[in-house]
Amino acid sequence: AAWRALVQFKREGVVAAIGVSNFNARDLRAFAEDPELGGLALPDVVQNKLDAYRRGDQSPGGEDVLKVCDELDVAVVGYSTLSGWPHGVGARADPFLRQLAARRGTDVPTLLARWLADAGRATIPRSRDANRVVENLEALERLPEKLLPAEVAAIDAIPHLVAAPRNRPATFDFFGVGAHGGAEL
């Protein structure tokens, strides 16, 4: 009944988009195949936890929810893009991401905002600090150029580099930032 009402609101122009949250790939496929849900309308957006360690999957080990969203033409909005929840280190403290950001002369939040924007993903940054809200709004202005393919590949590889399920950060200076002042990718 709730989904039917949301679909009706969208058809009437009361809302511009409707969506679901915290869906894994299996849930999204089941929703799409259900005539009472996806048969009426697919969600415009899926809002999921999305960070460098956890790519929108609500339960590890299943099909890639981002690929299913792309396949179904459903937008992705990520939340908690900097937190390490539920497994450990947050992105701001990750030495690998800090080194990659330092190569670009920026900070980790800006680097990850660019990475997500380049991938066509939206984010909902959260902050209680007014200065951080402004920083979040200006992130893509601080790093206007797209990431290099090697930088994207490095961030995309993070889930494979960290020790699941604890997301332990690497401590090696991968890019030689400390020793050499920068390195080529």
C-alpha positions in Angstrom: 0.0 0.0 0.0 2.8 2.4 0.8 4.6 1.9 -2.5 1.4 2.2 -4.4 0.8 5.6 -2.7 4.3 6.7 -3.5 3.9 5.8 -7.1 0.6 7.7 -7.2 2.3 10.8 -5.7 5.0 10.6 -8.4 2.4 10.3 -11.2 0.5 13.3 -9.8 3.7 15.3 -9.6 3.6 15.6 -5.8 7.1 14.1 -5.6 9.8 14.1 -8.3 11.3 10.8 -7.4 10.7 7.8 -5.2 13.1 5.2 -3.8 14.1 2.6 -1.3 16.9 2.3 1.2 19.2 -0.4 2.5 18.4 -2.9 -0.3 20.9 -5.5 -1.4 20.9 -6.9 -4.9 18.7 -9.8 -4.1 16.1 -7.4 -2.5 16.2 -5.1 -5.4 15.7 -7.9 -8.0 12.8 -9.3 -5.9 11.3 -5.8 -5.7 11.6 -5.3 -9.5 10.0 -8.7 -10.2 7.1 -8.2 -7.8 4.0 -7.1 -9.9 2.7 -5.2 -6.8 5.9 -3.2 -6.4 8.3 -3.0 -9.3 5.5 -3.9 -11.6 3.9 -0.6 -10.7 7.2 1.3 -11.0 10.8 0.8 -10.2 12.4 3.0 -7.6 14.2 6.0 -9.1 16.9 5.7 -6.4 18.4 3.3 -3.9 20.0 4.9 -0.9 22.6 2.7 0.7 25.7 2.8 2.8 28.4 3.5 0.2 32.1 4.1 1.0 35.5 3.0 -0.3 35.2 -0.3 1.7 31.6 -1.2 1.3 30.1 -0.5 -2.1 26.4 -0.3 -1.3 26.1 -4.0 -0.3 23.9 -4.4 2.7 24.9 -8.0 3.2 28.3 -9.1 1.9 28.8 -12.0 -0.4 25.9 -11.4 -2.7 25.6 -10.0 -6.2 26.9 -6.4 -6.6 24.0 -4.0 -5.8 25.6 -1.2 -7.8 25.7 -3.3 -10.9 22.0 -4.2 -10.4 21.1 -0.6 -10.0 22.9 0.3 -13.2 21.2 -2.6 -15.0 17.8 -1.5 -13.8 18.6 2.2 -14.4 18.1 3.1 -10.7 20.3 5.9 -9.3 22.4 5.3 -6.2 22.7 7.8 -3.3 25.3 6.9 -0.8 25.3 7.7 2.9 28.0 7.4 5.5 30.7 7.7 2.8 33.5 8.6 5.2 32.6 6.3 8.2 34.2 2.9 8.7 30.9 1.6 10.1 30.3 -1.2 10.8 33.8 -2.7 10.5 36.4 -0.3 11.6 38.6 2.5 10.2 37.0 5.5 8.6 38.2 6.9 5.4 39.7 10.0 7.0 42.1 7.9 9.0 43.0 5.4 6.2 46.7 5.9 5.3 46.1 4.6 1.8 43.4 7.2 1.0 45.4 9.9 2.8 48.4 9.2 0.6 46.3 9.2 -2.5 44.6 12.5 -1.5 48.0 14.0 -0.7 49.2 13.2 -4.2 46.3 15.5 -5.4 47.0 18.1 -2.8 43.5 17.6 -1.3 41.9 15.8 1.7 40.2 12.4 1.8 36.6 13.8 1.8 37.2 15.8 -1.3 39.0 12.9 -3.0 36.1 10.5 -2.3 33.5 13.1 -3.3 35.3 13.3 -6.7 35.5 9.5 -7.0 31.8 9.0 -6.3 30.8 11.9 -8.7 33.0 10.5 -11.4 31.2 7.1 -11.0 27.8 8.8 -11.3 26.9 8.3 -7.7 25.3 10.9 -5.5 26.1 11.3 -1.8 24.5 12.7 1.3 27.3 14.1 3.4 26.4 14.6 7.0 27.8 17.2 9.4 26.8 19.1 12.5 29.7 21.5 11.8 28.7 24.5 9.6 32.2 24.8 8.2 32.1 21.1 7.1 28.7 21.7 5.4 30.3 24.4 3.4 33.4 22.2 2.6 31.0 19.4 1.4 29.2 21.8 -0.9 32.5 23.1 -2.3 34.3 19.7 -2.6 34.0 19.3 -6.3 35.1 22.9 -6.9 38.3 22.1 -4.9 39.0 19.1 -7.2 37.3 19.9 -10.5 39.3 17.5 -12.7 38.3 13.9 -12.9 40.5 11.3 -11.2 43.0 9.5 -13.4 42.1 5.9 -14.3 44.9 4.6 -12.1 43.5 6.6 -9.1 40.0 5.2 -9.7 41.4 1.7 -10.0 43.3 2.2 -6.7 40.2 3.3 -4.8 38.1 0.6 -6.5 40.6 -2.0 -5.3 40.3 -1.1 -1.7 37.7 -3.7 -0.8 40.2 -6.3 -2.1 43.1 -4.8 -0.3 41.7 -4.6 3.2 41.3 -7.6 5.5 37.6 -8.3 5.6 35.6 -8.0 7.7 37.6 -5.7 9.9 38.8 -3.2 7.1 42.2 -2.9 8.5 44.1 0.0 6.8 47.3 -0.6 5.0 50.3 1.1 6.7 52.8 1.0 3.8 53.5 4.3 1.9 52.1 3.1 -1.4 52.7 6.3 -3.3 55.9 7.3 -1.7 54.4 10.5 -0.4 56.4 10.5 2.8 59.7 9.4 1.3 59.8 11.0 -2.1 57.2 13.8 -2.0 55.0 12.0 -4.6 55.1 9.2 -7.0 53.7 8.5 -10.4 50.8 6.1 -10.8 
